[in-house]
Amino acid sequence: MIGGLSRTGRLAIAAIFCAVGGAPGLEERAEAADLGGDCCADLEERVAELEATTARKGNKKVTVQIYGKVNQATMFWDDGAEQNVYSVNNQYSSTRFGIRGKAKIGGDWSAGYQIEAESRVALSGNVNQFDDNNASEESIRMRQSNMNIKHEKYGEVRWGLNSTPKDNIVKDTNVTKLEDTYFGDIDMNRSFLLRPKGFNNAEGLSTIRWSDIARAYSNTDAFDVSTRRNGVTYLSPEWSGFSVAWGYYEDDIWSASVRYKSPKEWKTWKVGGGFAYEDFRDERIQAGGGGVASGPFPPPSSNQTFFKRDIKEWAGSFSVKHVPTGLFFYGEYSASQQDDSNTVNGGVFNHKSPPEYNGYDLQVGIQREFDMLRLGELGETALFGGYKNLRDGISCGSNGLGGSLGRIPVNCFIAANNFDSVTVNTQITGSDVTGWYLGLDQELKSAEMHLYTVYQHLEADIDLITRGDGSVACKGTKCVSSGKLRNVPISLDDFDLVYSGARIYF
């Protein structure tokens, strides 16, 4: 309950209860409730006590809405040698809560706000073979903290910590709304370590993670690459289903998008889609801070180097659903180009720039109420499956704070014995991650709840090269190698996982 009751209101409630208590046949219940002998005085005291413990909003002119979701799952995983079962916070759409509201200014003008936080406890994207609950991770992280001014005809301006136009471009355009259960990112196993085939103990694991070979350059994700940033965003109103957005964020990042969703009048088809671009010059990634961006000169040297950030990324999605049958198709695409000044022609052995990342995910399925199975009263049942390919998603680059974007340094150097099957220093020049999946999502409409089960199979290949015997000589910030350039073979184990859980919205 929000707000309070006046004294007159409290007395009115008390009077009603006194009258009810004195009604024929209710004398015994009235006596049982009258602990102090005075019915009305006792009820007024209890109402006042309840008011004192009730959350109130500050004024009647600004609305307050509490919202969120809880999304928990049990995950079984198999990395080719080890298997285990974890209880996780599903990072495809993590457990979160928030407060938002608005106030009328006048005419078509209004103002609003949003504050949202996320639980990071046992987040699925952070667990791995050695860590089943990411206990060292912060428990709560702020996702949104912003204000806005909106005009019904001219659009909305937001400022503060808010979503960029590219954020969720592959999620909020999906007409099936299954992205909280699954979409193309590897959010269940991205922190798990790669395992060379034939090395089946803990010592055989590499330090390189799945996310280090299946991601864009500015983010650990493959498709939902952008995020929330401090800055200013403009969002247009809808014109025949189309809307556009543009924003500028700290430090030197700009992003733009166009989205489409079919009008509600369409009864046979639902269509959604979007495309977004982001120009990324934030040398410190998300951490911010002053000073010149720097990092150690990539191994084997330890000298410091400085650079200018230049990452360009784009992504899009398209979905269509035939409403009478429930048949649907969903596709998403993502690309990322790394042109930081210290990565251009910076490969330790081939002296080339990192490759451009490209990824796609294609999904088909059926989503409808199956009355013949007597499931219609529950809500829609979705059965779906698909295939994805993430090519050259290697994380060669600097984070601006003295380290690397992921666990692969800016010159793509991988030290000998990082993979037990590779005994020479190498450079990673590419990667290829493929996967297929099957899923079931059951809506429980009356409870705003979903039950789901998803199976995923992932395979990975990486390309490694070296020169001669892999030795590298460094002087200052210059490193050279000698000998003939050659490929270094390596095979990695596949990864299988099944996760099953539920989410509830409030």
N, C-alpha and C positions, 0 to 999 in steps of 0.2 A: 504494500500500500504506500502511496506517495501523498504527502500532505497531511493535514491534521483536521480535527473537528473543533468547532467553536464550543464554548460552554453551553450555548443554547442547544447545539446539536447533541452534545453528550447528555444533557438533561432529557432531551426528546427520546433518545435511545433508552435511557434508564426508565422513563415513564412508560414506554411501550412494554419493556420487560416486566415492569411492575403490574401493568394492566394484564399482561398475559399470565403472569404468575398468579393473579387473583381470579382468573377465569375458572369456571366450573370444571372440575376434574383435574386441575393442575396444581392444587394446593400443595401436594406432597413434593413436587419438583421445585416449587417456589421456596418451601421451607428448607430443602436441601441446599439451595444456592444461597440462602440468606445467612451467611456466616456471622454477620455483625448485627443482625436483628433489624436493620433498616435496609430494605431492598434497594430503594433508589440510590441512597448514599453509597451502598456497597458497589453497585454497578457503575456509578460515576467514577468511583475510585479505581475500579478495574480498567475502565476505558482510558482514564488518564495514564495509568501505568503502561497500557499497551501503546499509547501514543508516544510515550517517552522512549520506547525501544524500537520504534518504527523509523525506517529511513525516509527522510523527507527531501524534496528538492528545494532549492533556495527561493524560487519564486514561481508564480503561476503562468508566466509569459513564455518560458522556455520549456519545451518538452524534454523528457528524459526516457530513453529506451535502453534497457539492458538486453544484450543479445549474445549469442555465441554458439559453440558446439563442443561436444566431447566425442573424440574419435579414437577408440582404443582397439588394438588387435593382438592376436597371438600369431607369431610367425615361426614356421619351421624352415630351416635353411640347410643347404648342402653345398659346400664349396668344392666338392670333388674328393675330399678326404675326410673332413670333419662335418658332423651334423649336430644341430642343436635346436632348441625351441626357446624363443624369447617372447616376453610380453612387452609390447611397444606402443608408443604414441604415434599414430599413423601420420607420417609427414606429407602424404599426398594432400591432406588438409588437416593440420594438426589441431589439437585441443586448444581452444582460445575463448576469450570473453571480451566484451567491450561495452562502451556506453556511447550513444549518439543521440542527437536531438537537434531541434531547430526552433527558431523564433521568427515570428512575422514582423517584418519591418514596415511594410506598407505597399499597397498596390501589388505588383508582381514580384516584389523583392522580399527575400528572406535570408536569414543567416543560420549557420549551423556549426556543428562541431562533431568530432569523433575521437575517442580514445580507445585503443584496443591492445591487448596483451596476449601473449602466447605461452603456453606451458611447454617447456623444453625437457621435461622429465622423460627419460627413456625414449627420446626421439629416434624414430627408426632410421633416419638418415645419418645418425652419429654412432650407432652401435656397430661392433665388428666381432671378429673371432675372439678378441681378448676383453671386450667391454660390452656387457649385456645391458647396461642402463645409463651409460655416459654420465656417471656420477659427478665428474669434474665440470660438467656443463652448467651454466647458469640456469636456475630453475624457471625464471620468468624473463621474457624479453618483450620490449615494447615494439608493436607492429605499426600502430597508427597514433598520431597525436597532432591533430590539425583543426583548422577552422575553415569556413567557407562563406562566401556570399553568392547568392543565386538569383537570377532573373528568369522567369518562365520562358521568355522568348529569346534571350540573348545567351543563356548558358550559365555556367558556374565557374568560379575561381576558388581554388583551394591553396592554402599555404601552411607550411609546417611539415612534419613527417607524414608523407602520404604516398599513395601508389603512383608510379610513373605511368604514362600512356601505354608503355610496352608491358607493364606488369599484368599478368593473367591473360595476355592476348590469346593464348592457346587454351584457356580454361573457361572464361566467362562468355565465350561465343559458342560453346558447345550446347546444342539444343537438347541433348539427352541428360545433361546435368549429372553425369557419372564421374566427373573429374575428381570428386572427393573420394571416390573408390579407387580409381586408377586413371592415369594418363601417361604419356610417354617417358617421363623422367624415371630414373632408377632410385626412387626415394626409399626403397626398402633395403638396399644393399650397397649404397654408394660409398660408405666408409669401410666396407670389407676389403681385405687385402688380397691382391692377386696371388694365385698359387700356381707355380710351374708344374706341369704334369710329371708324375713320378716322385714328387717330394711331399710325403704325406704326414709330416710332423709339423709342429709349430715353427721350428727353425727353417723349414722350407718355404715359409711365406715371404713374399717380397714386402718392402715398405711402401710400394706403389699401390694405391687404392683403385677400385673400379671408377670412382669419380674422376681420377686423374687421367683417364683415357676415354671418358664419355661425358664431356662437358663443354660449355662455351668458355671463352677466355675471361669474362668478367664475373662469372658466377659458377658455383659447383653444380648447377642444373644443366640439363641438355635442352629443354624446351621453355619452361617457365623461368627464363633467364633473368629478367629484370626483377626489381623488388621495390620496396618503399625507400624513399630518400627524402632528405630535407630540401625543400624547394617550393616552387609555385607551379600549379597545374591549371590549365583551362580545359573545361569539358563542355562541348556544345550541346544544345538540345537535339532531339532526334528529328530528322527530316526524312520522311518516308522510310523509316527503319534504319537510316544511316546516321552515324554520329562520328565526330572527330575529336581529338584531344592533342594538346601540345604542352610541354613542360620543360622547365630549366631547373637544374638541381646542383647542389654543392658536390664536387668542385668541378665546374666546367663540363657538365653533362646535359645534353638535350635529347628529347625523345618526342616522337609523334606517332599517331595511330589513326586508323579508320576502322570502324566496326559496323556490322549490319546484323539485324535480326528481323525476321519476317513479322508482319503485323498480326495481331491477334485475330483479325477477321479471316485469316487463312485457316480453313478447317481441314484441308487435306494434307498440306505440307507444312513442316517447320524447317526453316533455313537460318543458319547463323554463320558468320565468318568475320575475319578481321586480319589486318596486317599492321605491323609496327616496326619502327626503326629507332635505333639508339646510337648516338655518337658519344663515346665514353672517353673523357680526358681526365678523369679523377685519378691522380697518381697514387692516392692512398687507398683506393678501393672504398670500403665502407668505413674505415677507421677514422678518416679525417686527420686533422692535425697540421701544424705548420711545418715549414722547412722544405728543403729540396728532397724530392723522392730519391731513395737510394736503395741499394741492395748489395750483398757481397758479390764480387765477380764470381760467376759460376764456377763450381769445382772443376778442376782441382786447385785453382787459385783462391785466395781469401781476401784479395784486395777489394776495396769498395768502388762501386761504379754508380753513376747518376744517369737518369734517363727522362724522356718525355713520354707520357702515355698517349696511345692512339689505338683504340679498339672500336670497331664498327660491328654492330650486330643487328639482325633483323629476324623476324619470326611471323608466322601466320597460321591460321587454321580455317577449316571449312567443315560444316556438318549439315546434314539433311536427314529428315525423318519423314516417312510416309505414315501419317497419323492413323488411318484405318487399320493397317496391318501391323504397325509398330516397327517395321524394318528401318534400319538407319545405317548411315555411313559417317565416319568422322576421320579427318586427316589433319595432321599438324606438321609444320616444317620450321626448322631453325638453322641459322648460320651465324658464324662469328669469325671475324678477320682480325688478326693480331699484327699491328704495325708499330709497336713500341720501338723507340729509337735504339734500345739495346737488344732487340730481337732481330732486327733487319740484318740479314746475312750473318746471323750470329751462331749458327749451328757449330758445335765444337769440332766435328769431323768433316761435315760437308759445306760449312760456311754458307748455309742457306737460311731463309726465314722459316718460321713454323708454318705448317699448312693451314688452309682455311677449314674450319669445322663446318660440317653439314650433317643434319639429322632429320629423319622423318619417321612418322608413326602412322599406320593405317589400321583402322578398326571398323568392323562390321558387327551387327547384332540385331536383336529384336527386343523391344521394350514396350510392354503393354500389360493390361489387366487380363489375366487368363481366367475367364469366368468358367470355362469347362473344367478347370482344376479347382474351382471354388476358391481362387485366390483373389478375385476381384475386390472382395471386402477389405483385403489387406492393403492394396495399392498395386502399383506397377511392378512387374517382374522383368528384369533385364538379364539377358544372356548375351555375352559378347566375346569376341576374340580378335586378335590382330597380330601384326608384325611390325618391328621397328629396326632401324639401322642408324647407328651413330658413327660417323666416319671422321677420323682425325680430330677427335675431341681431347687432345693432349694439352696439358696445362703449362706449357713453357711460357714463363713470364715472371715479372717481379711484382710483389705486393706493395712496393713503395716504402715498406717499413723494415727493410733489411732482410727480407725473406722472399720466398717464391709464392706464386699464385696457389699452387698445390704442392705436390711433393716432387715435381720435376722442375729443375732450375731453368733459368732463362735461356741457356744454350742447349737445353734438352739432354744434358749429360746424365748418364746413369752409371754409377760406379760398379766396378767388377764385384761379382758375388751378391749384388742386390737381389738378383734371381740366382738361386743356387746352381742352375744349369748354365749360367753365363759367367765365365771366369775372367773376362777382359772388360775394360772400360768400353762403353758403347754410347751411342746417341740414338734416341727414339725419334723416328722421322714420320711415324704415322700409326694409326690404330683403326680397328674396325670391330665395333660391338654390334652384334645382332641378337634379337630376341623375339620370342613369340609367347603369347599368353592367352589364357581363357579366364573368364570371370562370370560371377553371378551376383546380382544385386537385387535384394527384395525390399521394397518400400513397405513400411508400416505407417500408413497415412494418418491414422487416428492418433499416433504417438509422435509424429514428426521424427521418425526413426528409420534407419536403414540397416539391414543385415547384409553382409557381403563375404564372398570368398573368391580369391584370385590366385591362380597359378602362373608363375613366370619361369621361363628357361632362357638363360643368357649365355652367349659364347663370345669370346674375345680373342683377337689376334693383334699383335703389335709388330712393327717393323723396327729392327735394330741394325745399326751399321757401326763399323769401326775402321781404323786405318792401321795397317801393319799389325803389331802386337797389342794395339790399344793404348800405348804410352802417350802421354801428353806433357810437353814442356811449357812452362809459363814464365813470363817475365813481365812484371807489372800487370797490366790488364790485357796483355797479349798472350794467347795460348796457341801453340802450333803442334801438329802431329805429323808423323812421317809414315811412309809406306802406302801401299795400295788400298783404296777404299773397297770394302767388302761387306756383304750382308752377314748378320749373325742370326742363326736360326733359334727359335724359341717356340714352345707350345705351352698354352695355359689351360688349366682345368675350366670346365663349364661351371655355371652357378645355377642352382635350382632353388626356388622358394615357393612356399604356399603361406598366404596370410588370410586369416579369417577374423572378422570382428564386427563391430557395430558403431554407429555414430548417431547421436541424438542432437537435435537443434533446439535452441531455446531463445 
